[in-house]
Amino acid sequence: MVCKKRAKAIKSIEDRLKSNIKIVLLESVGNPGLRLPDIKKITDLCKKYETLLVIDNTTTPILVQPLNLGADIVVHSSTKNMSGHSAALGGVAVFRRVNETNEKLLNHKYEDLHSIIEKAGKKSLIVICKKRALRDIGMSANAFGSFLTLLGLETLGLKIRRVNESVAKIAKVLDKKLPKHIVVNHPSLAKSIDLENYNKFFKNGCGPIFTIDAQTQKSAFELLDNLLLATQTANIGDNRTLALHMKSTIYRDFDEKSRKFLGIADGLIRVSVGLEDPQDITNDFLKATTGESYALKLTDDII
Ligand SMILES: *Cc1c(COP(=O)(O)O)cnc(C)c1O
């Protein structure tokens, strides 16, 4: 069933690509639905139809290396994992080495830039980005914001390892121990329809997020109000564990149909696991849900 659905999704992507699509934007991990794409199949299709592939790797820096997998451009929100705080808003775009004659990078509207692009060689996409995006939209990073981001970046490798080890453990225990009507979702769980892609493309984890569906908005609010350790705020990839009700915040101005399409259920809470002791994080959610402190030893309970 899952295989059939996936084959259908890939076929519909291919059908779209046949109609001269210029650019595909792929999130390495669906946020907050946690659907994991078959990165290899989509990359191969983009190559076949010469479509520019941009991968948003915000959720999985280091864990997924899109340029090695065949993407053309990788973008990150540095407000998330890279900084480990939301004290400075920022973004990063990384470009692969390009073949200057590659048609998919050129645009007749900017013909006057083509000679600059060609001269820039492997940096040509950066020229496009600067001359078009920065000129037209006008964004640039301020000095203090850049300083804060770079401080966070120094410890990115350590943070990624810690968080990704914690997420899978926490999701596993909560899936077992929370009352049955509360549904935990993470691609590493045996019940997940994304387990196959998780094992294939995300060997060291798929980022800081797992979700809890408390079924109703009321019980989601109760759960959130009972949390002592997790902070209710809208970032992900923060050093602190964050929890947020999706429908009443980020998706409050989406209509019912769009929310359904995106998997935003009434009781959906997105959790972004931070650097705290995974045992403390687990106990915070157990206590908030059941009122009891299990004082679980993660190692005992999982293995
Ligand atoms: C938050 C987020 C963005 C946008 O980042 P900002 O820093 O808020 O502009 C883009 N992609 C993903 C996957 C995100 O989580």
The ligand as an SDF file (V2000), in Angstrom:
LIG
                    3D

 15 15  0  0  0  0  0  0  0  0999 V2000
   11.9830   28.1100    9.4280 C   0  0  0  0  0  0  0  0  0  0  0  0
   12.2270   27.4890    8.1330 C   0  0  0  0  0  0  0  0  0  0  0  0
   12.4700   28.2830    7.0060 C   0  0  0  0  0  0  0  0  0  0  0  0
   12.4550   29.7930    7.0670 C   0  0  0  0  0  0  0  0  0  0  0  0
   13.4450   30.2930    7.8690 O   0  0  0  0  0  0  0  0  0  0  0  0
   13.4540   31.7860    8.4790 P   0  0  0  0  0  0  0  0  0  0  0  0
   14.7550   31.8830    9.1850 O   0  0  0  0  0  0  0  0  0  0  0  0
   12.2670   31.8680    9.3920 O   0  0  0  0  0  0  0  0  0  0  0  0
   13.3260   32.6840    7.3080 O   0  0  0  0  0  0  0  0  0  0  0  0
   12.7310   27.6330    5.8130 C   0  0  0  0  0  0  0  0  0  0  0  0
   12.7280   26.2860    5.7250 N   0  0  0  0  0  0  0  0  0  0  0  0
   12.4940   25.4940    6.7940 C   0  0  0  0  0  0  0  0  0  0  0  0
   12.5240   23.9830    6.6220 C   0  0  0  0  0  0  0  0  0  0  0  0
   12.2410   26.0610    8.0310 C   0  0  0  0  0  0  0  0  0  0  0  0
   12.0180   25.2850    9.1050 O   0  0  0  0  0  0  0  0  0  0  0  0
  1  2  1  0
  2  3  1  0
  2 14  2  0
  3  4  1  0
  3 10  2  0
  4  5  1  0
  5  6  1  0
  6  7  2  0
  6  8  1  0
  6  9  1  0
 10 11  1  0
 11 12  2  0
 12 13  1  0
 12 14  1  0
 14 15  1  0
M  END
$$$$
